[in-house]
């Protein structure tokens, strides 16, 4: 089901909510809200889900809580004694509250630049960016075109060609970012997206603020003191608040941690149409380590590095949704609708109860 005609490239949140509600009405889905799912266990022929509303059983469990659910802040030495504030970028809030404050943003990824884009429009006292690696950075729009609309074209390029295309676009839009202190990116944008799930950063004013000297790029954080932050070069700065744009974790360990389906970072070992044949009915969606179109570059949709025995076992479970989406070119929404219809049929027949699990 597509968005209605005329929906802008960056839809308002109300448009997203309306779209989801329309999908629910269209399929007559009986959704229970405010159900917090806990541990999920397999009982042979069905699944048992512990919830705040009692124990539920189901033939299928679909976990769609996303990869970026639990904010992650590194445990820096001395941070517990720091006299200022330390928050995650998820708690950034209204940029106006940072007026006349000294702000250190840690991390030059997608979240870090999102924070900087907002701070660039506020009259702060100081803004520093602590960056270990430089980003792959694209403008929000280029020649009045929303850049993200070009992603399907980039996704069909070989990885090295896609990396080169993004690097050329970044250079054309911003020039040489190392001249304003940003370190080079550790690898190409698409390569990092596939192997590390490092999102492409978007600029909407941050680079201009850097070039104007409003945002100062600094080395990575080494440790905290009660008075401030010591950087890798030994310099001390004194921010009022530190915004850690340091990523997220899935937080799935309490739910499925005992099932052996997560990697060392808590990311599911299979996603989409893939499954574990020893755990029938357990599905993850939206958990791929790379966007759907890019996942075709890896064996059975799995990123490089997940090639241990458990990953190989999961690969044998079925064809990935990533491959299906690439081959069918845009028919993914119809396939989702067919899946919903199939599961609704099973539910009517009393064969299965479909549960989409959202953690508390």
Secondary structure, DSSP 4 states (H G I P E B T S, - for coil): -PPPTT--SS--HHHHHHHHHHHHHHHT--PPPS--EEEEEE-SSSEEEEETTEEEEESEEEE---S--EE-----TTGGG-SSEEEEGGG---GGGGTT-EEEEE--SHHHHHHHHHHTTS--SEEEEE-SSBPPEEESEETTEEGGGGHHHHHTS-HHHHHHHHHHHHHHHH--GGGGTPPPBSS-HHHHHHHH--PPEEESSHHHHHHTTSEEEE--EEEE-SS-EEETTS-EE--SEEEE---EE---HHHHGGGT-B-TTS-BS--TT---TTSTTEEE-S--SS-TTGGGGSGGGPPTT--SHHHHHHHTT---HHHHHHHHTS-HHHHHHHHHHHHHHHHHTTS--EEEE-B-
